[in-house]
Amino acid sequence: MKKYILFLMSWLLSTSAIAQLKLPALIADSMVLQRNTKISLWGWDKPNIKLLITPSWGNKSYTITTNKDGEWLVSVPTGEAGGPYRIDFNDGQTTTINNILLGDVWLCSGQSNMVMPLKGYDKGQNVLHSDSIIAAASNYPNIRVFDVAKKIAVTPASDVKGSWITANPQSAPQFSAVAYTFATQLADSLHIPIGVITSCWGSTAVQSWMGATVLNEFKEITLCTRLDTMKVPANNPEELTSGLFNGMIKPLTPYQLKGFLWYQGESNKDAALYAKLLPAMIENWRKEWANARLPFYYVQITPWSYTDRNTAFLREAQLNAHIPHSAMVVTLDAGQEHRIHPADKLLIGNRLAALVLGQTYKFNNMETDYPVMQHTSFRGQTAIVVFKNAYKGLHLNSPTGFELAGSDGVFHPAQATVKGKNQVIVSCVQVKAGVALRYAFKNWTEASLYNSAGLPASSFRTDQFTQ
């Protein structure tokens, strides 16, 4: 009996020492943590116990006591880029996270054009240059990608599913082509580790990525619209609109970021409403990360032969968003007439990287702004258009792409020529007295106007006609 009691006491002591620690999926082997800031580490354990956290950088340990529900969160300073490091978590037994890098972390979200992997989609929807990009992935062991598993939640979730994957030729085919090519350009320019969190889902509308409290302010969003635009099943159609925010964005918010990339818009048909929703979503996310200045860069949708609407109006909504600490990549020259998923994702990733390097990282001599119409004046059959961001000058690949209209609102093809450094002269013999000008304002169109940096002008118009 005495031996039995001793055995039982020994067993009880050993089981009480078993770690109860649970970490979120993001805090795992091979993760990239944001450098030179205070990061959050969080998780769950038994209620009201002390947890000792020891990073291998900084020569300091941190003690935190879990709350009555077993939750805990601690703030830990990070230093310069580098690694690999480790973190030990001790609640009686030690759990160790290994192969940690300090660098910059970007959250990449949106719909199918952000999802599109380097290996491409089925039915011949390839990614240009993917073979060489994949083969070169062995050169980027300090790029790590965390792909958030798809999840709809009617209330905010506490965690996601996914794991940190190191870039190599075997893993790269699954990576988002835009996010990964962006990361390679940053790695080449900054010489630091880059972490990419991809949280995206094809055929989703912007409102599915927004919190319910924010969406309640938009009376235009009816239940029917929510069901039509989400295009995914849910048991509770009332929290549906915010389903991806709840399941795939909210659980990420304690994780410190350098900024956001966004590529979405094709699933939103109401351009006027989108013009309100996109800034509201950006403000929503920045509040969730408690940083009103967190950079947000987004991709304008490309031309494509839609049949149910003129998406130039949506491109216009994106063009005119004017969101602080934000900028847009123009992709008017990347579209393909019969493909909603343009193949040249390298072009888009490179333009995003150039924009970020110039605006967030303050690289000198980065010409990252596309030509923007400043003002237009009309003289009979001619319109004189003045642009900013011409840099060393404008050029036209073709004299076409512009249209003029008189007071009847009927637009006619016009001819364009460049004058001086930053002017375009547009004329049309069919219009006696021009009052309105449009450029590339169609579903399917090709870019013709560029600045000296090789960046295309966005489609634009001077009128307020509805068609």
KAUR-V38788 format. One record per residue. PSI is psi as a letter, one per 20 degrees, with the letter a starting at -180 (NA if undefined). Layout:
psi = <PSI:PSI>
//
This chain:
psi = <g:g:h:g:g:g:g:g:g:g:g:g:g:h:h:h:i:p:p:j:p:p:q:q:h:h:n:r:q:j:q:p:q:p:q:l:a:o:q:p:p:r:b:q:a:q:q:l:q:p:p:p:p:o:q:i:q:i:l:q:q:p:p:q:p:q:a:i:j:j:q:q:p:q:p:p:q:r:b:r:q:a:a:q:r:r:p:p:p:o:k:h:q:p:p:p:p:r:l:p:q:p:b:p:p:p:p:p:r:b:b:h:h:h:h:o:r:h:i:a:r:r:k:j:n:r:p:p:j:h:g:h:g:g:h:i:h:i:i:l:i:j:p:p:p:o:o:p:q:p:p:p:p:i:q:p:q:i:r:r:q:r:q:p:p:p:p:r:h:h:h:h:h:i:q:p:g:g:g:g:h:g:h:h:h:g:g:h:h:h:l:r:q:p:p:p:o:p:n:r:p:q:k:q:r:h:i:i:j:q:q:h:g:g:h:i:i:n:i:i:o:r:g:g:g:g:h:h:h:g:k:q:q:q:h:n:h:h:j:g:h:j:h:h:g:g:h:i:g:g:i:i:h:i:p:p:r:h:a:q:q:p:n:r:h:h:i:o:h:n:h:h:h:h:h:h:g:g:h:h:g:g:g:g:g:h:h:h:j:l:n:i:j:p:q:o:p:q:p:p:q:q:q:q:m:q:i:i:r:o:i:h:h:g:h:g:h:g:h:j:g:m:p:q:k:q:q:q:p:p:k:h:j:i:q:p:h:k:p:i:n:q:h:m:h:g:g:g:g:h:h:g:g:g:g:g:h:g:g:g:i:k:p:q:k:o:n:i:p:q:p:p:p:g:q:p:q:p:n:d:j:q:p:o:p:p:q:r:k:h:d:i:r:q:q:p:h:q:i:r:h:q:q:q:q:a:i:i:j:p:p:q:p:r:q:q:q:p:p:b:h:k:q:p:p:p:q:p:i:i:o:h:n:q:i:q:q:q:p:k:m:r:f:p:r:q:q:h:p:r:a:i:j:j:p:q:q:q:q:r:q:i:r:k:q:i:NA>
//
